C-alpha cells in the first residue's frame, strides 16, 4: 500500500527534521566500536567516489558498485557536519524511471533476515533549479517513503533521516532499495545504512513475517536531546537514533519535570530489541502530586495500523514500594492499561509496554498518561506504521526477465531495474504488463510489447519460464539467432517476431493450440512449416510467414524438397537413406555368403610326389601319341604310302 505524500512524508520528514541539527549534539570523542549483535552492516555514502571514515570511526562505502545514476554535491557543503551528508546520487530520467540499490546479503543462520534501514535524503538546491523532486522509495517491492514537491523549506535545505525495519525471506540474495521518478524529476539519495537485527525483534511473532514493514513515524527519548549513532557517541546496537520528545508534547501536559540518572538501569540492552540503557536514564514526569497529565501527539497516516512501544524505568529514588506511582495509559482517548512500574520490575529497571493501534479515524495519534497515584513518568515512545508488503513477481519470472534484459541488451533508459512488476502503484518495466497470479499471492508477466526498440541481441531460452505470457511482440528490431524451442507456452495467444533477422527453423512447440496470431514475416527462417502452425490461419487466426525465402511445405509457400527441410534432411529423407543403407548392407551380406559357399565346394587335395610325376609322364605320352596320329592322317590324305601300312 503506497503512503500518500501528505500523510507520509510531510509527517515523516517533520519527525526527522531535528535529526539534522547536529552542531549541538555531535561528539568528537573516540568512539567505542559499535558491536552489532549480528555483525553485519552497510554504511553507504551515496555519490562519494571513495570510501570515507566519519568522526565515530564508522567506515562509509562508496556506492559506485551498488547502483547507476549520477553524482553531485550539495550547494552548501559547510552547512553539513558529515561527509555522507554532503554528497548525493541522483537518477536522471535518462537512467529510466526506476533505479535500485542492490545490497547483497551475507549467509546468516536464520530462516529469515530482519534488517534496520535508514536513509538520509537532502536536496539543498544541488542542481540550481530550486525544485525539490517528487519520487517514491521502495523496499522489497513496497513503497515506504513518498517525497512530493514542494518539500518543507527546512527539509529541502537540511535534509531528513527516515528509517524502517523489514524482514526478508532467506531465499533472497539481496535487498533491493528502489527509487521511482514522478514526471521527469530525478530522485535523490545521500546515504543508506543497513543493519542486520535480531529476527525476533519488535514483536516479530506478529510483525516479523515478510508481510509487513515497520516504518518509523516517531522515536522519542523523553527528557533528553537528540542522540544515537551518527549524531552522538552513544551506542544503539540497531543503529536507531532518538529524537527529543519536547516538540511532540501538547499543551495539555502539566508543568514538565525532566529527570535523569547516571546510575545503571538493568534490563536494558537485552535480546531481542537491545534498547539502549541511555534511553532509560532520562524521563519526564509532572510536578502535580496526583492526577498529573503527560500528552503527546504523533502525526500518522489514518489508512495504516501502528505498533506503539512505550518505555519506562522508575529512576526516582523516592519511589520505594508498590503502589507509590500508578498511572493510566490512554491511546486516542481509550484507556488501555494501568501501569505501576515498581510493581512490574522494581526500580532502576527497564520496562516496556506495546500495543497495536487499528482503525484510526484521524491523522493524529494521541498518547496520554494520567496519574492515579503520584505523577505519571515515561522514558521513551516509538511509533511504527505497519505497512503491508506489496506482492512481488514470481522469482522464476524475475530470473527470466533479467535473462531477457541481458539477451536483448535492453538500454539503461528503459529502467529495467529491481522487480519487473512491483510495487504495483508504479508502472511495471517499460513494455511489460503484469497481472496477479491465479492464487492471488504474487505477480506474473502477461505481456511484453517491445516493438521497434532497436534491440540487436537474441531471445533467451529462459523466456520459456514466463508461463503466464499471453502476448509477445519483439517486431521490427534487429534480433538474431533462432526462435527458442520453449516459446510455446500454453498461455501464449499472440506472437509477433516479424521484421528481425531470425534464422533456423520454426520450432514445433510454437504450434501451441492457444495461438491466434503468429507474425514471423521478414526474417531469415528456413525449413518446413509445422502443419499445426499453418492450421491457425485455417481456424480463424492470423498467420504471416512471408519474406522468409527458406520456408516451405504449406500452401502459399514452395513445396519442400522431398529429402530436405529445415536446413537438413527431412524425415522421409532420413527413412530413404536408412532403407538404402539397409538394402546395400543386405546385398553385401548376400555376396559374402555366396563367396563362402563357393569356396567350400571347390575340393583341392595335394597328391603325393610319385603320383604327380607318373601323371606328368602319362600326359607327355598322350601328347606324343596324338601328334603321331595327326601326322599319319595328313599323309593319308595326300596319298602317300604310310609307313604303317600293313
Secondary structure, 3 states (H helix, E strand, C coil): CCCCHHHHHHHHHHHHHHHHCCCCCCCCCCCCCCCCCCCCEEEEECCCCCCEECCCCCEEEECCCCCCCEEEECCCHHHCCCHHHHEEEEECHHHCCEEEEEEECCCCCCCEEEEEEEEEECCCCCCCCCCCCCEEEEECCEEEEEECCCCCHHHHHHCEEEEEEEEEECCCCEEEEEEEECCCCCEEECEEEEEECCCCCCCHHHHCCCCEEEEEEEEEECCCCCEECCCCCCCCCCCCEEEECHHHECCCCCCEEEEECCCCCECCCCCCCCCCHHHHHEEEEECCCCCCEEEEEEECCCCCEEEEEEEECCCCCCCCCCCCCEEEEEECCEEEEEECHHHHHCCCECEEEEEEECCCCCCEEEEEEEEEECCCEECEEEEEEEEECCCCECHHHHHHHHHHHHHHCCCHHHCCCCCCCCCCCCCCCCCEEEEECCCCCCEEEEEEECCCCCCCCECCHHHHHCCCCCEEECCCCCCECECCCCCCCCCCCEEECCCCCCECCCCHHHCCCCCCEEECCCCCCEEECCHHHHHHHHCCCEEECCCCCEEECCCCCCCCCCCEECCEECHHHHHHHHHHHHHHHHHHHHHHHHHHHHHHHCCCCCCCHHHHHHHHHHHHHHHHHHHHHHHHHHHHHHCCCCCCCC
